[in-house]
Amino acid sequence: QVQLQESGPGQLKPSETLSLNCAVSRYSITTGYYWGWIRQPPGKGLEWLGSIYASGSTHYTPSLKSRITISLDTPKNQFSLTLRSVTAADTATYFCARHTPAAMWEWGQGIQVIVPS
Amino acid sequence: QSALTQPASVSGSPGQSITISCTGTSSDVGADNYVSWYQLHPGKAPKLIIYDVTTRPSAAFNRFSGSKSGNTASLTISGLQPEDEAEYYCSSYKVGSITWVFGGGTKLTVL
Protein backbone atom coordinates (compact mmCIF):
# COMPACT_ATOMS: atom_id res chain seq x y z
CA GLN A 1 0.00 0.00 0.00
CA VAL A 2 1.43 3.37 -1.05
CA GLN A 3 1.74 5.80 1.84
CA LEU A 4 1.96 9.59 1.76
CA GLN A 5 2.90 11.91 4.61
CA GLU A 6 2.77 15.69 4.59
CA SER A 7 5.26 17.85 6.48
CA GLY A 8 5.89 21.53 6.90
CA PRO A 9 5.26 24.51 9.16
CA GLY A 10 1.98 24.71 11.02
CA GLN A 11 1.84 28.47 11.05
CA LEU A 12 3.26 31.35 9.06
CA LYS A 13 2.67 35.07 8.70
CA PRO A 14 0.83 36.90 5.93
CA SER A 15 2.97 37.52 2.82
CA GLU A 16 5.32 34.63 3.64
CA THR A 17 5.86 31.59 1.44
CA LEU A 18 4.32 28.26 2.39
CA SER A 19 6.46 25.20 1.64
CA LEU A 20 5.07 21.72 2.21
CA ASN A 21 6.55 18.33 1.41
CA CYS A 22 4.83 15.02 0.77
CA ALA A 23 7.01 11.98 1.42
CA VAL A 24 5.97 8.90 -0.56
CA SER A 25 6.63 5.34 0.59
CA ARG A 26 6.43 2.04 -1.32
CA TYR A 27 6.25 3.63 -4.76
CA SER A 28 8.68 5.63 -6.87
CA ILE A 29 7.23 9.02 -7.80
CA THR A 30 8.95 8.86 -11.20
CA THR A 31 7.30 5.58 -12.20
CA GLY A 32 3.93 7.08 -13.03
CA TYR A 33 0.78 8.71 -11.68
CA TYR A 34 -0.05 12.30 -10.85
CA TRP A 35 0.98 13.68 -7.46
CA GLY A 36 -1.40 16.33 -6.23
CA TRP A 37 -2.18 18.84 -3.52
CA ILE A 38 -5.69 19.45 -2.18
CA ARG A 39 -6.75 21.69 0.69
CA GLN A 40 -9.77 22.12 2.96
CA PRO A 41 -10.25 25.52 4.63
CA PRO A 42 -12.00 25.42 8.01
CA GLY A 43 -15.71 24.73 7.52
CA LYS A 44 -15.37 24.57 3.75
CA GLY A 45 -15.01 21.99 1.02
CA LEU A 46 -12.06 20.37 -0.69
CA GLU A 47 -10.18 22.40 -3.28
CA TRP A 48 -7.77 20.86 -5.79
CA LEU A 49 -4.68 23.09 -5.96
CA GLY A 50 -2.48 21.43 -8.52
CA SER A 51 -0.68 18.28 -9.59
CA ILE A 52 2.58 17.14 -11.09
CA TYR A 53 2.96 14.10 -13.29
CA ALA A 54 5.82 11.66 -12.85
CA SER A 55 7.48 13.21 -15.91
CA GLY A 56 7.49 16.64 -14.25
CA SER A 57 4.65 18.32 -16.14
CA THR A 58 2.50 20.48 -13.89
CA HIS A 59 -1.14 21.56 -13.82
CA TYR A 60 -2.58 24.19 -11.49
CA THR A 61 -5.98 25.52 -10.56
CA PRO A 62 -6.44 28.81 -12.43
CA SER A 63 -7.07 30.93 -9.32
CA LEU A 64 -3.65 30.07 -7.84
CA LYS A 65 -1.54 29.87 -10.98
CA SER A 66 0.43 33.03 -10.18
CA ARG A 67 1.35 31.89 -6.65
CA ILE A 68 1.83 28.12 -6.78
CA THR A 69 4.64 25.79 -7.74
CA ILE A 70 4.68 21.99 -7.40
CA SER A 71 7.92 20.10 -7.90
CA LEU A 72 9.41 16.62 -7.61
CA ASP A 73 12.34 15.77 -5.34
CA THR A 74 13.34 12.44 -6.80
CA PRO A 75 16.34 11.64 -4.51
CA LYS A 76 14.04 11.93 -1.50
CA ASN A 77 11.04 10.40 -3.28
CA GLN A 78 8.85 13.31 -2.30
CA PHE A 79 7.05 16.17 -3.96
CA SER A 80 6.56 19.70 -2.75
CA LEU A 81 4.09 22.56 -2.74
CA THR A 82 5.21 26.18 -2.70
CA LEU A 83 2.55 28.86 -2.23
CA ARG A 84 3.78 32.45 -2.26
CA SER A 85 2.34 35.54 -0.58
CA VAL A 86 -0.03 33.71 1.74
CA THR A 87 -3.00 35.37 3.40
CA ALA A 88 -5.54 34.27 5.99
CA ALA A 89 -7.55 32.79 3.11
CA ASP A 90 -4.81 30.15 2.72
CA THR A 91 -5.52 28.79 6.21
CA ALA A 92 -6.51 25.17 5.62
CA THR A 93 -5.69 21.52 6.07
CA TYR A 94 -3.46 20.56 3.16
CA PHE A 95 -3.54 17.01 1.76
CA CYS A 96 -1.29 15.33 -0.75
CA ALA A 97 -2.51 12.48 -2.92
CA ARG A 98 -1.48 10.01 -5.60
CA HIS A 99 -3.94 10.07 -8.45
CA THR A 100 -4.93 9.43 -12.03
CA PRO A 101 -7.60 11.23 -14.06
CA ALA A 102 -10.08 8.71 -12.68
CA ALA A 103 -9.49 9.14 -8.95
CA MET A 104 -7.30 10.16 -6.04
CA TRP A 105 -6.25 6.72 -4.90
CA GLU A 106 -4.27 7.37 -1.75
CA TRP A 107 -4.10 10.44 0.47
CA GLY A 108 -1.93 11.70 3.28
CA GLN A 109 -3.41 12.41 6.69
CA GLY A 110 -3.25 16.14 6.07
CA ILE A 111 -1.38 18.98 7.72
CA GLN A 112 -3.02 22.03 9.25
CA VAL A 113 -1.60 25.38 8.16
CA ILE A 114 -2.64 28.61 9.88
CA VAL A 115 -2.08 32.12 8.55
CA PRO A 116 -3.35 34.69 11.05
CA SER A 117 -5.22 37.70 9.69
CA GLN B 1 -13.19 27.18 -11.46
CA SER B 2 -16.60 26.52 -9.93
CA ALA B 3 -17.05 23.70 -7.49
CA LEU B 4 -19.53 20.95 -8.25
CA THR B 5 -22.87 21.39 -6.45
CA GLN B 6 -23.77 19.05 -3.61
CA PRO B 7 -26.42 19.36 -0.87
CA ALA B 8 -24.87 20.68 2.32
CA SER B 9 -26.36 17.94 4.45
CA VAL B 10 -28.39 14.76 4.38
CA SER B 11 -29.54 12.47 7.14
CA GLY B 12 -30.98 9.02 7.60
CA SER B 13 -31.64 6.37 10.19
CA PRO B 14 -29.64 3.16 10.54
CA GLY B 15 -30.68 0.65 7.90
CA GLN B 16 -32.11 3.26 5.57
CA SER B 17 -30.73 4.42 2.22
CA ILE B 18 -29.71 7.93 1.26
CA THR B 19 -28.61 9.54 -1.99
CA ILE B 20 -26.25 12.48 -2.46
CA SER B 21 -26.30 14.38 -5.73
CA CYS B 22 -23.39 16.10 -7.46
CA THR B 23 -24.18 18.52 -10.27
CA GLY B 24 -21.61 19.86 -12.67
CA THR B 25 -21.49 20.84 -16.30
CA SER B 26 -20.93 19.28 -19.69
CA SER B 27 -17.23 20.14 -19.24
CA ASP B 28 -16.74 17.98 -16.17
CA VAL B 29 -19.35 15.55 -14.78
CA GLY B 30 -21.17 15.28 -18.09
CA ALA B 31 -18.05 15.02 -20.23
CA ASP B 32 -16.84 11.52 -19.42
CA ASN B 33 -16.84 8.88 -16.67
CA TYR B 34 -14.10 10.38 -14.50
CA VAL B 35 -16.35 10.97 -11.49
CA SER B 36 -15.19 9.82 -8.07
CA TRP B 37 -16.47 10.01 -4.49
CA TYR B 38 -14.59 10.35 -1.21
CA GLN B 39 -15.43 9.84 2.45
CA LEU B 40 -13.88 12.16 5.05
CA HIS B 41 -13.85 11.49 8.74
CA PRO B 42 -12.38 14.31 10.88
CA GLY B 43 -8.66 13.97 11.40
CA LYS B 44 -8.31 11.04 9.01
CA ALA B 45 -7.06 10.68 5.47
CA PRO B 46 -9.87 10.88 2.89
CA LYS B 47 -10.95 7.53 1.44
CA LEU B 48 -11.83 6.79 -2.16
CA ILE B 49 -15.18 4.97 -2.23
CA ILE B 50 -16.27 5.19 -5.89
CA TYR B 51 -14.39 5.87 -9.14
CA ASP B 52 -15.32 5.89 -12.82
CA VAL B 53 -18.88 6.85 -11.73
CA THR B 54 -19.85 3.35 -10.56
CA THR B 55 -16.78 1.30 -9.60
CA ARG B 56 -15.95 0.46 -5.99
CA PRO B 57 -12.23 0.16 -5.18
CA SER B 58 -12.84 -2.68 -2.73
CA ALA B 59 -15.51 -4.93 -1.29
CA ALA B 60 -15.39 -2.85 1.87
CA PHE B 61 -17.63 -0.34 0.07
CA ASN B 62 -20.32 -2.76 -1.11
CA ARG B 63 -23.09 -0.64 0.44
CA PHE B 64 -22.01 2.34 -1.66
CA SER B 65 -23.09 2.75 -5.26
CA GLY B 66 -22.68 5.45 -7.87
CA SER B 67 -24.58 6.54 -10.94
CA LYS B 68 -24.76 9.41 -13.40
CA SER B 69 -27.35 11.05 -15.61
CA GLY B 70 -26.27 13.92 -17.80
CA ASN B 71 -24.39 16.46 -15.72
CA THR B 72 -25.45 15.01 -12.36
CA ALA B 73 -23.77 12.15 -10.55
CA SER B 74 -25.17 10.46 -7.46
CA LEU B 75 -23.88 8.43 -4.54
CA THR B 76 -26.26 6.06 -2.78
CA ILE B 77 -25.48 4.49 0.58
CA SER B 78 -27.72 1.60 1.51
CA GLY B 79 -28.17 0.00 4.93
CA LEU B 80 -26.88 3.09 6.75
CA GLN B 81 -24.57 2.38 9.67
CA PRO B 82 -23.37 4.77 12.38
CA GLU B 83 -19.83 4.68 10.99
CA ASP B 84 -21.11 6.12 7.71
CA GLU B 85 -21.52 9.48 9.45
CA ALA B 86 -18.93 11.61 7.65
CA GLU B 87 -18.48 14.20 4.93
CA TYR B 88 -18.78 13.03 1.33
CA TYR B 89 -17.24 14.75 -1.67
CA CYS B 90 -17.59 14.16 -5.38
CA SER B 91 -14.86 15.02 -7.83
CA SER B 92 -14.52 15.20 -11.59
CA TYR B 93 -11.66 15.46 -14.03
CA LYS B 94 -11.93 18.20 -16.65
CA VAL B 95 -10.45 16.63 -19.76
CA GLY B 96 -9.96 19.78 -21.80
CA SER B 97 -7.98 21.65 -19.16
CA ILE B 98 -6.27 18.79 -17.27
CA THR B 99 -7.66 20.01 -13.98
CA TRP B 100 -9.77 18.47 -11.26
CA VAL B 101 -12.73 19.91 -9.37
CA PHE B 102 -14.47 18.88 -6.15
CA GLY B 103 -17.99 19.33 -4.92
CA GLY B 104 -18.73 21.51 -1.91
CA GLY B 105 -19.19 18.46 0.29
CA THR B 106 -22.19 16.85 2.01
CA LYS B 107 -22.37 16.15 5.73
CA LEU B 108 -24.16 12.85 6.38
CA THR B 109 -25.78 12.46 9.77
CA VAL B 110 -26.93 9.02 10.88
CA LEU B 111 -29.77 9.66 13.27
HADDOCK unambig.tbl for C-alpha pairs under 7 A between the chains (distance, minus, plus):
assign (segid A and resid 45 and name CA) (segid B and resid 104 and name CA) 4.76 0.50 0.50
assign (segid A and resid 45 and name CA) (segid B and resid 105 and name CA) 5.52 0.50 0.50
assign (segid A and resid 46 and name CA) (segid B and resid 102 and name CA) 6.15 0.50 0.50
assign (segid A and resid 46 and name CA) (segid B and resid 104 and name CA) 6.88 0.50 0.50
assign (segid A and resid 47 and name CA) (segid B and resid 102 and name CA) 6.24 0.50 0.50
assign (segid A and resid 48 and name CA) (segid B and resid 100 and name CA) 6.30 0.50 0.50
assign (segid A and resid 48 and name CA) (segid B and resid 101 and name CA) 6.19 0.50 0.50
assign (segid A and resid 48 and name CA) (segid B and resid 102 and name CA) 6.99 0.50 0.50
assign (segid A and resid 59 and name CA) (segid B and resid 98 and name CA) 6.77 0.50 0.50
assign (segid A and resid 59 and name CA) (segid B and resid 99 and name CA) 6.70 0.50 0.50
assign (segid A and resid 61 and name CA) (segid B and resid 99 and name CA) 6.69 0.50 0.50
assign (segid A and resid 101 and name CA) (segid B and resid 34 and name CA) 6.57 0.50 0.50
assign (segid A and resid 101 and name CA) (segid B and resid 93 and name CA) 5.86 0.50 0.50
assign (segid A and resid 102 and name CA) (segid B and resid 34 and name CA) 4.71 0.50 0.50
assign (segid A and resid 102 and name CA) (segid B and resid 35 and name CA) 6.77 0.50 0.50
assign (segid A and resid 102 and name CA) (segid B and resid 36 and name CA) 6.97 0.50 0.50
assign (segid A and resid 102 and name CA) (segid B and resid 51 and name CA) 6.26 0.50 0.50
assign (segid A and resid 102 and name CA) (segid B and resid 52 and name CA) 5.95 0.50 0.50
assign (segid A and resid 103 and name CA) (segid B and resid 36 and name CA) 5.81 0.50 0.50
assign (segid A and resid 103 and name CA) (segid B and resid 51 and name CA) 5.90 0.50 0.50
assign (segid A and resid 104 and name CA) (segid B and resid 48 and name CA) 6.85 0.50 0.50
assign (segid A and resid 105 and name CA) (segid B and resid 48 and name CA) 6.22 0.50 0.50
assign (segid A and resid 107 and name CA) (segid B and resid 45 and name CA) 5.82 0.50 0.50
assign (segid A and resid 107 and name CA) (segid B and resid 46 and name CA) 6.27 0.50 0.50
assign (segid A and resid 108 and name CA) (segid B and resid 45 and name CA) 5.68 0.50 0.50
assign (segid A and resid 109 and name CA) (segid B and resid 44 and name CA) 5.59 0.50 0.50
assign (segid A and resid 109 and name CA) (segid B and resid 45 and name CA) 4.22 0.50 0.50
assign (segid A and resid 110 and name CA) (segid B and resid 45 and name CA) 6.69 0.50 0.50
